[in-house]
Amino acid sequence: MHDTAERLEIAEAILHRSADRSPDEATKERLHRLGDEVTSQAKDIDRRAGRLDGQ
C-alpha cells in the first residue's frame, strides 16, 4: 500500500506541474483540484498502510 501511495504522489506532482504549464485557467484549476484530491487519497492510503504495518 505504501507503494501505491508513493505512485499517487508522483501522479499528483505531474498533475500540478501540468496545471502550472496550462495556458487555460479552467484547465489549470481543474488539474490543481484533481492533484489535491490525489494527494488526499495518497495520504489516506499511507495512513491505512501504516496502521496495517503497526506504525
N, C-alpha and C positions, 0 to 999 in steps of 0.2 A: 504494500500500500504506500510505503514511503516513496517508492519509485514512481508510482502514479502521481503522487503529489508533486514530485520534482518535475515530471514531464509537463504537468499542468502549469507549473510556474514558468517553464520555458515558453509554453504557448502564450501565457499571459504577457510575457516580455515582448514577444513577437507582435501581439495584438496592439500593445501600447506604442511600440515602435512604428507600426503601420499607421496607427492613428495620427501620430506626430507628423508623418510624412504626407498624409492625405490633404489635398487641397480643398476638399469638400467638407464644410463644417458639420453637416449632418452625419456624414460617414465617420468623421473624426470622433464625434460624440458617441456614436453607436459603438465604435471599436473600443473606446475607453471604457464605456459601460460594460461591454462584454468582457474586457480584460479584468475589470474589477470583480465581476461575477466569477470568473475563472479563479481568481486569487482567493476569493472566499471559499470556493469549493475545495481548492488545494489545501488551504489551512484546515478545513474541517476534516478532510481525509487524513491529513497528517496527524491531527489530534486523535482521531479514532485509532489510527495505526499505533500511536504512542500508548494508548490505553491497552490495546491488544498485546503490545510488547511489554507491558507492565511498567512503563515510564511515567 
